[in-house]
């Protein structure tokens, strides 16, 4: 008789979990959080990437990088509830620029993108870019990668970060 009571109690517990949808709710909330985090990070990555492109275009026209979002007419990238954005000339407006998206949320990654001007024997001045993201969520953006010496050099992301461009490929 005790064996039937235990089986009956187990059957009631299974039915209760199934009817209330406990496992579905937990999975749904976790999935929603992951999708929301991914969307916010994609938006920040896209904003930095877009600003890098705008910087390259600006450089082609003016032979210098813009020191502000206003100069780029890129007001969308200034600040959001999740990220603060800034432009840093590296080391000056004629040689390079960094675009930084620093997370305000400890659950989101931060990003630093750079564009550098490098002399090429075949093409003259060329621009090379890289977009680095923190490997883990962080409220500290990666340091700007160092400028390459030659046009054939690859810009490497600093320790604790990785290339967001390679993740897209």
C-alpha distance (Angstrom), angle and dihedral (degrees) to the residues before:
residue distance angle dihedral
X1 . . .
X2 3.84 . .
X3 3.83 90.1 .
X4 3.82 90.8 56.5
X5 3.83 91.6 49.0
X6 3.83 91.1 53.1
X7 3.82 91.8 47.4
X8 3.81 90.5 47.0
X9 3.84 91.2 49.6
X10 3.82 90.1 49.4
X11 3.81 90.7 48.9
X12 3.83 90.7 50.8
X13 3.85 91.2 49.3
X14 3.82 92.0 50.0
X15 3.79 91.1 48.0
X16 3.82 91.5 49.6
X17 3.80 92.9 51.3
X18 3.78 92.0 46.1
X19 3.80 94.7 47.5
X20 3.82 95.4 46.9
X21 3.77 93.4 45.9
X22 3.80 92.9 -133.7
X23 3.78 95.2 156.7
X24 3.81 92.3 44.7
X25 3.82 93.0 51.6
X26 3.79 93.2 49.9
X27 3.79 92.2 48.1
X28 3.78 91.7 45.1
X29 3.83 93.1 51.6
X30 3.81 92.3 46.4
X31 3.80 91.9 47.7
X32 3.80 90.9 47.5
X33 3.82 91.0 51.5
X34 3.82 92.0 49.5
X35 3.82 92.0 48.1
X36 3.82 91.6 46.8
X37 3.82 91.9 49.8
X38 3.79 91.6 46.7
X39 3.81 91.8 49.5
X40 3.81 93.1 50.1
X41 3.80 91.7 48.5
X42 3.81 91.9 47.2
X43 3.80 90.0 52.3
X44 3.81 92.0 51.7
X45 3.80 91.8 45.8
X46 3.79 90.1 48.8
X47 3.82 91.9 49.2
X48 3.81 92.1 52.1
X49 3.81 92.1 44.6
X50 3.81 91.3 49.1
X51 3.80 91.5 48.9
X52 3.83 90.4 49.7
X53 3.80 88.9 53.7
X54 3.81 90.7 47.8
X55 3.81 89.4 49.9
X56 3.82 91.0 53.0
X57 3.81 90.6 49.8
X58 3.81 91.0 46.8
X59 3.80 90.0 50.5
X60 3.81 91.8 51.8
X61 3.81 90.1 53.4
X62 3.84 101.6 37.8
X63 3.85 103.4 23.3
X64 3.81 87.7 -126.8
X65 3.80 137.9 73.5
X66 3.79 123.1 -107.6
X67 3.79 116.4 -108.5
X68 3.83 94.8 -155.7
X69 3.78 142.2 37.8
X70 3.80 88.7 -122.5
X71 3.80 90.9 61.6
X72 3.82 88.2 53.4
X73 3.80 92.2 45.0
X74 3.81 84.7 -127.9
X75 3.80 101.3 132.5
X76 3.83 91.7 150.2
X77 3.81 90.5 76.2
X78 3.79 100.5 51.9
X79 3.82 103.1 93.7
X80 3.78 139.3 -25.8
X81 3.78 133.1 178.8
X82 3.83 89.1 -94.3
X83 3.82 103.4 36.7
X84 3.78 142.1 33.1
X85 3.79 116.1 -150.8
X86 3.77 131.4 -155.9
X87 3.78 140.5 170.2
X88 3.80 120.5 -135.4
X89 3.81 123.0 -173.0
X90 3.84 110.4 -131.8
X91 3.05 103.5 -131.1
X92 3.79 95.4 -37.4
X93 3.81 141.4 -21.0
X94 3.80 92.3 -89.0
X95 3.82 99.2 52.8
X96 3.79 110.2 34.5
X97 3.77 151.6 -27.9
X98 3.80 137.7 -149.1
X99 3.79 125.9 -150.7
X100 3.79 112.2 -158.5
X101 3.81 128.3 -164.3
X102 3.80 109.2 -171.4
X103 3.78 116.4 -167.5
X104 3.79 117.5 -125.2
X105 3.81 88.3 -165.3
X106 3.83 120.0 72.2
X107 3.82 89.6 -144.4
X108 3.83 94.6 61.9
X109 3.81 132.3 75.7
X110 3.81 122.0 -117.0
X111 3.82 126.0 -135.0
X112 3.79 140.3 -149.1
X113 3.77 122.0 -173.2
X114 3.79 126.0 -174.0
X115 3.79 139.0 -167.4
X116 3.80 118.7 -165.0
X117 3.79 131.2 -174.9
X118 3.80 112.8 -131.7
X119 3.79 128.5 179.7
X120 3.78 115.7 -118.8
X121 3.82 122.3 -166.2
X122 3.80 90.6 -141.6
X123 3.81 102.2 38.7
X124 3.80 107.1 22.5
X125 3.80 112.5 -134.3
X126 3.81 115.1 9.4
X127 3.79 130.6 177.9
X128 3.80 121.4 -128.4
X129 3.78 123.1 -169.6
X130 3.79 140.1 -168.0
X131 3.81 134.2 -178.1
X132 3.81 116.5 -152.3
X133 3.79 126.6 -168.8
X134 3.78 129.3 -170.0
X135 3.80 111.5 -102.0
X136 3.79 90.2 -132.0
X137 3.81 131.8 27.8
X138 3.80 108.2 -74.8
X139 3.79 141.9 166.7
X140 3.82 87.6 -146.5
X141 3.80 118.3 78.3
X142 3.81 120.3 -138.0
X143 3.79 117.4 -94.6
X144 3.78 114.0 -101.2
X145 3.81 110.7 -92.0
X146 3.79 115.6 -114.6
X147 3.77 120.4 -96.9
X148 3.81 115.7 -95.8
X149 3.81 117.5 -116.1
X150 3.83 96.0 -142.1
X151 3.80 134.9 28.7
X152 3.81 89.2 -116.0
X153 3.84 92.6 57.6
X154 3.77 120.8 103.0
X155 3.81 118.6 -128.8
X156 3.80 106.9 -124.1
X157 3.79 124.2 -151.5
X158 3.82 115.7 -125.0
X159 3.81 124.9 -107.6
X160 3.79 113.4 -68.4
X161 3.80 92.6 31.7
X162 3.77 139.1 73.5
X163 3.78 138.1 -156.7
X164 3.78 111.5 -83.9
X165 3.82 88.2 -164.7
X166 3.82 91.1 62.2
X167 3.81 90.4 50.3
X168 3.81 89.4 56.8
X169 3.82 93.2 51.1
